[in-house]
Amino acid sequence: MSSVSGSSNEQSGSRYSKPRGPYTARGQSCSNCRRRKIKCDGKRPVCSQCMRSLGSSAEHMVCEYAAANRSEIHALEANIRVLQNRIRELEVVQEADDAGVKLHQPYAELLTPTHPSDNEPYAEALSGQQTVDETMYQPLLEIFLRYARELGFFLHIPRFRDSLLLPRGNLGRPSEGLLRTIFLVGFHLSGLNEAQQQEQALLSRALVDAASILSSSHRDRVVQAIQAEVLLAGYFFCTGRILEGKYHLHAALSITIAAKLHKLRSQNADPGFPELASSAIFGDISQLDFPLDQIAEGERINAFWTTFTMSNCWAVAADSPQNFIVESFGPTVDTPWPLDMVAYEQGLLPFNLLGRETVTRFLERRSSFTIGENSSIAMYAKSSILLVRAAGLSAIHRTDMWQQRAEVFAVEFAALDDLLSSFDSSLIPLSQIDSSSEDFSFAFATHLTTKVAIITLHSKLRENSAGSSEKALSAAEACADSIAGSISSESPTLANPLLSALWMSVGQVLIEEIRRDGAERRFRESIGIPRREDALSAKLQKVLTVMRYTPAHSPLNDYMFSQIQEMYRGTDQASR
């Protein structure tokens, strides 16, 4: 039995076994064959096993061998480079096929709705008659660009216009998410209140596409993602949806930090956030390509300062924690002060200009004059820093503070009060700025933000300090006289939604002073002090008048306007 069995096994083995080929020794197979646990013949650049399994695509691959002393990641990178080169070759062929000049409508495909099965759960909002007629795209763009700068649009507008003429799919064309966001804001500013369904459809598409900008292959995806988030934040603030506005503004700030835009042209070698710098999570977007020219670099610088300024202002207006922005994040900012876009066009950004502790040096009054120091966008950024610093300092004030802490507070309070007074006096009067110029909206917001910073700093001390009460009231009266007085029914409409919250602070101070004057009426009359109620009421009416014109089509402004009116009516009834 045993001999028969042995003979049978030999015959079976000789019948089904394959002759051993010229395979490599153990441990010398390519990584793919080792992973599949099959024999490898070691041919280069691709072994026979991989050639058979991958077919025609194998000619673009390279097998990894342990003898080459390269990691698997390096081999994958090599394969990626080969595939990228192949993609470029195919793109060149495609461009050659499409070399003929073709006329096209640059706005025709921007907001084409997808099939209802796509992008759920937004399909219902995007289907049927709820979409926007494509003939409206260019008018909506023009409406948006009319208010672009004060809404936080930091891109170079002429270059942006030119990029819109590029065919769809071109890497120089603005991303779909940014375009849809722009048309959303333009539609809202158009005042078509009867078309709420169309605006909701635009909003749904903008949210979907803006969220995918960073994951796209667009060459400027970082800057355009920040721009889209900034505009979405402004849209939600304008419509009174504060929580959603804060969400998108925080998203924009997070991208700027991850991309290290706060470290542009930094003198410091060490990043502000070492834990982020060493993390692979942010490695993809933190390594930005070298800017093409000064305009491209200026867009990055202004992207940071626009986001930083909005974050400062809305941290106070929306009652968010203010200490993170200036106290924690501010000291890490090395990016130099921004220039106006015209200066970048003229090549005025010095090639050797470096920044270091930009925010800290400003607050400590250690900054030496550099180009861009007094640009309109830089002055607005400085006013926002002062506002958030004043709010943070006011928040920690207590009447029962320990003596040592009270002494430290007094020193910090006096230093900031002096800095605010100095900065306020350095501002160019609004009467000297043409209200139709591009700089007027920035100057207007800068003046108003600075005055509200003074009011905020002295707000908690007004009851116990005659000096603080007088400074807060003087700042509020100046807002009514010089700032509100610069706006008339013939002036261009301002669209910055922050203005509503700032005017609310001014109105509260005036109303509180009217209420106090009414309560002290008999005492003032007995000692011959003239009443100020009528004069203060006239100033409050100036504030209410300017709020009727600004900002454009803002439910938030309408709400703030009604709140001030209600408070004033309550004061008027109490004084009777």
Secondary structure, DSSP 8 states (H G I E B T S, - for coil): -HHHHHHHHHHHHHHH-----S---TT-SBHHHHHHT------SSS-HHHHHHHGGGGGG----BGGGT--HHHHHHHHHHHHHHHHHHHHHHHHHHT-S-----TTTTTT----TTSSTTSHHHHSGGGS--GGGHHHHHHHHHHSTGGGT--S-HHHHHHHHTS-TT-TTS--HHHHHHHHHHHHHHTT-TT-HHHHHHHHHHHHHHHTTSTTS--TTHHHHHHHHHHHHHHHHHHTT-HHHHHHHHHHHHHHHHHTTGGGTTBS-SS-S-HHHHT-STTHHHHS----SSHHHHHHHHHHHHHHHHHHHHHHHHTT---HIIIIIIGGG--------HHHHHTT-S-TT--BSSHHHHHHTT-----TTTTSHHHHHHHHHHHHHHHHHHHHT--TT--HHHHHHHHHHHHHHHHHHHHHHHHS--GGGS-TTSTHHHHHHHHHHHHHHHHHHHHGGGTTT-HHHHHHHHHHHHHIIIIIGGG--TTS-----THHHHHHHHHHHHHHHHHHHHHHTHHHHHHTT----HHHHHHHHHHHHHHHHHSSTT-HHHHHHHHHHHHHHHHHHHHH-
